[in-house]
């Protein structure tokens, strides 16, 4: 073989094979993502303790089973309105200039809060649906399913979002947008030919809006079960060891800071990004930061439209109960503390959090978050595609 032929052979050998993760990410479609969110909005704001919340849980469970998850599981727990609420974050949160969870407010701040007035919802049908009683204490349920790893079934990453909401809207963004991401990822990881070396658990939390109570209940009930083979010798791990927890909460709306008159731009800003947050004060902050930058790299490799930004102030989300136990991160439309908390999303907990409020540019931001998580988790779990 001549020198040139040998060089050509080396060049051909150096061409990488088709990236199976890219093929998996390519299965994410904007219209399907939108359809999943739209389907969730049929249950209104899905307020915990209500009939519409229970109907939404039934629908989610049925969808997970339709993807092929024979291990879909409902987890029961008790909730009382007097249960402790979420932690307030580090001491800096006591400053009037500091956002809860750290960081400093900058620029104009809009008031935020939860709409409690049914009459502010102009859609009569939606108003009636959301007027069903809720909030009383009692039994609650949430649902999860597990992609079992081929090499390390006793170790897993947890991918979560909360399906409950409030405010007399449709909870399309908070948190239909995150719930749809988790469901779409569960579907793709169970697609024919997809294998992972490590396990992945997909969880749809309840009672986030009352203080992360569903996620807290999961930690209380299942932390001690991690990595235990049951029955012994079976190769089955009902609760694989937690390697990391990734939360998705409000994924659509990055229109920039409020102006002096309190208004926010109508269109998604060109520089919109996917915010990846860890909490710098957490016991596992170092590991969480590594995962966050791993997600940033996956965004660079697989997201089609919007870049990612990493920040150290994760707070007030379902990854919080995990952050001192295992590396935990959260994906969002904006920084939770100093941006969402400062009113950057005027639809947060309001009657306007309905599907029709958001444009394709908004939905595409959520899709890019899904692309980011799918790419990152596929890399972390050793995913492969045989077909």
N, C-alpha and C positions, 0 to 999 in steps of 0.2 A: 504494500500500500504506500503510495506516494505521500509526501508531507502534506500537500493540500487536502488529499482525501482523508488523511488522518485528522486534520484540523476540523474538517466538515463533520466527521463522525463524532468528535468530541463535542462540537457545537450542538448536534442533534441530540446527543445524550444529555446535554445540559438543559434542554428545553423542559420545563417542569410539566408534569402530568396535569390533567384537568383538576382544578381545586374542587374537591367534593363539597367543601363548605360554601364556596361561591355558588355551586349548584343548589344547595339547600337554601341559601339566602334568596336565590332567584325565585323560589317558590312563594315568597311573600308578595302579595299583590295588593295594590291600593284599594281596589274595589272590594276585595274580600275582607280586608281590614275594616273598611267602612261598613260593610254589611254586618259584621259581627257587632260593631258598636251600635248600629241601628237596631239590631235585634235586642240588645240589652235595654234600649230605651223604651221598649214596649212595656217594661215594668216600672216606668216612672223613675223616681229618684231612689227606689230600692231601700228606703229607710229601714234600718234594723228593727226587728220586732214586729214588722208589718206583714200582711199577707202578700204584698207585692215583693217583699224581700225573699220570702219563702218560695214564691213562684219563680223568681230569678234563679235561686239556688237549684231548683228542680231542672230548669232549662240548662244551666251551666253543666250540671252533672250529666244530663242526657247527651250534651255535645261531647264531653270528654269521653264518654263511653262509645259514642259513634266513631271517634277517632281510633278506637281499638284498645283503650285502656281498661282491661278487665279488673285492674286493681284500684279503680276509682273508689275513694273512701270518703264518707262523711265523718267529720269530727264534731262531737257534741261537747258543749260546755255551758256553764251557767253565767248569765250576766245580770248584774243589778245596777241600776242607775247610780248607786252610791259607790261603785267600784272606783279605785284610784285612777285618776286620769294620767295622761302621758307626762313624763318628766319635763321640767322647764329648761333643761340644758345647762351648760356651764354658767359660772357666776357672772360672766360678762352680760348674760341675758337680762340682768337686773338693771342695766343702764338704759335710760330712755332712748339713747341713740343706737342701741344694739338690737339686732334681730335675735329672736329666740333660736338658740343653737349656735350663736356666734355670728361674727360679721357686723358691719356697720351699715345702717340705713344711709342712702345717699339720694339726693334729689327730692322731688315732690312725692309725698306719700298719700295714697288714697285710703279711706277707711275700709276696713274689711269686717266681715261678720257673717252670720248665717241667717238667711231669710226665714222667718217663721210665719209669714203672712200668706195664707192661701190665696187671698184676693189679688195678690200681685202677679199671679200666674194667669195670663189672658186666655190660655187654652182651657176651655171648660172641661173637656174630657180629661186632660192631664191634671187639672186642679182637683177633680173628683177622685181620680186614682190616688193622688198624693195625699188626699185628706183621710185615707184609711188610718186608723189608729196604729201607733207604734210606740216605741220607747219604754214600755213597761218592762220590768225585769222578768227573767225567766229563762227557759232553755233556748239556746242558740245553736246553729250549725254552720260549718264551713266545709269546703270540699277540696280534696287534692288527688292527684294521680302521679304515678312514678314511671319514668323511663328507666328500666333496669339495666345497669352496666354489664358488659360482657366479661370484663376482667376484674373490676373492683365494684361489685354490686353493693358492698357494704360501706361505700363512701358516696356522698352526693352533694351537689349544689342545689339550693332552694331558689326557685324563681317565683316571685309573688306579686300580687296586686289585690286591692280590696274591691269587692263588688257592691258594697253598701254605699249609700250617699244620702244627702238631705238638701233642703233648700227649695223644694217645690218646682224643680226643673226635671230634667231627665238624667242628671248625673252622667251626661255623655262624655265629658272630659274628666270629671272627678267622681268615679274613676273608671268609667266605661272604656276610656282610651287605654288605660293600663291593663284592665281585665282582658280586653281584646288582644293585647300583645301576648299575654301569658297563654291564652287559649290558642292563638295562631302558632306560637312556638311549640306548644304541646302537640298540635296537629302535625306539624312538619317533622318533629323528632320521632313521631310514630309512623311516618310515611314508609312505604315499602323500601327496603334496602338500607335504611338508616340505622346505624349502630353507634353506640357510645361505649367507651371503656368504663367510665364512671357513671353512676346513676344520676338522674335529674328528677327533682320533685317540683311539680307545678301546683301552687297553692293559690286559691282564691279566698282571701280573708273576709271575715265579717266583722262588724263592730269597730271598724277603723275610726269612724267619725265620733265615737263615744270615748276614745282614748286608747286606741290600738288594742282593744280587749281581746279580739280574736287571735292576734299574733301572740299576745302575752299568754293566753290560754294554751296555745300550741307549745310554747317554751316550757310552761309549767308541766304539761302532761307528757311531753315527749323527749325532753332534754336527756333524762336519765336512761332512755331506751337506746341511745345512739350506739350503732355498731354491734348490737347484740344479735347473733344468729338465733332464729327462732322458727321452728324447733332446731335444737342443736344438731348439726350435721346435715341440715337440709339445704344449705346454701341460700336461705331466705333471710332477708334483713328488713323487718317491718319499719325500722327507723335507721337508715344508714347514717354513718357519721357525717356530721355537717362540715363541709369544706368551705362554704361561703353562702351568703344570702344576698339576693339581688331583688330589690323592690322597684315597682313601676307605679308612679302616682302622679297623674295630671301630665299628659304628654303632648298636647296639641297647640297651646297658645303662647307664642313668644312674640308679642307685638311691640315690645319695648316699654320703657318707663312711662308712668303717667305724666302728662303735661301739667303746667301750672293750674289750668282750669279743671283738672281731674280727668280729662278724657284720655283715651288710649287709641293709638292708630288702628284703623279698621282692618288693615291688611297685615299679614305676617311679614315681619321685617326681613330684608334680604340677608342680614347677618344672624338670623335665628340659629340656635344651636341646641344640641341635646346636652343637658346638664347631668354630669355624673358626679355624685357626691359621696364622700366618706365623712365620718366625724373624727376630727383630729384629737378629741379628748377621750375617745373610746379606748378600752384596753387592747383591742385588736386593730388599732388605727394603722399600724405599719402594714399588716397584711391586707387591710381594706384598701389602703392607698395603692398597693401593688395591683390588686384586682381592678381598681378604678383606671389605672393607666393601661392595663391589659384591655379594658373595654375601649379606651381611647384609641389604642392601636387597631382594634377590630373595626371601629368606626372609620378610620382612615382606609382600611382595606375593603370594607364591604358596604358602607352607607352611600347612597346614591346622590343625596342632595345637601344635607345639612351636616356640618362638622360637630365635634363634641368638645366640651369644656369640663375640666376636672376642678372640683372645689372641695374644701375641707369642712363644710358646715351642714352635714346631713342631720336632719331633725324632724320630729313630728311625723313619722311615717313608720310603716310596719317593719322596717329593718331595724328600728331603734331597740326593740327588746332583745335583738340578737347581737348587738354590736360589742358587748362585753363578753361574749361567749365564743364568737366566730367572726372572721372578717365579713363585714356587711356594707353594702353600698346601695344607693338609690338613684334611679334615673328619673328626670323630671324635665318639664318644659322650661323652667326658670329655677334659680336658686330658691330653695324653700323658705329660708329665713328672711333674707334682706330684700328679696324681689317679690315672690308670691305674697309674703307677709306684709309687704308694703303696697299691695294693691295693683301689681302689674297685670293680674288677670281679673277684670271686673266681673266675670261670670262665676267666679269661685263661690260656691254655696248659694247661688242665686237662681231665680226662675229662668234666666237666660242661658243656663247651662243645658242647652238642648241641641240635638243633632244639627238642626237647621242654622244654628249660629255660626258654624265652622265651615271654612272653605276647603277646597282640595289642598291648598298650600298648608293649611293647618293640619289636616289629616296626614299629609305627607311627612310632617315633622314626627308624628307618632310612628309612621311606618319606618322612618329612619332610625328611631329608637329600637324598634323591633329588629331591624337589620343589624344594628350594633350589638344587641344582646345575643341574637342568634349566632352571629359570627364569633363573639367572645366565648360564649358557653360551649359552642362546638369545639373550639380550640382547647378550652380548659378540660373538657371531658373526653377528648380523643375521638371525636365523631368521624365517621366514615360513611360513604355512600357506595353500595355495591352494585346498584343498578343505574 
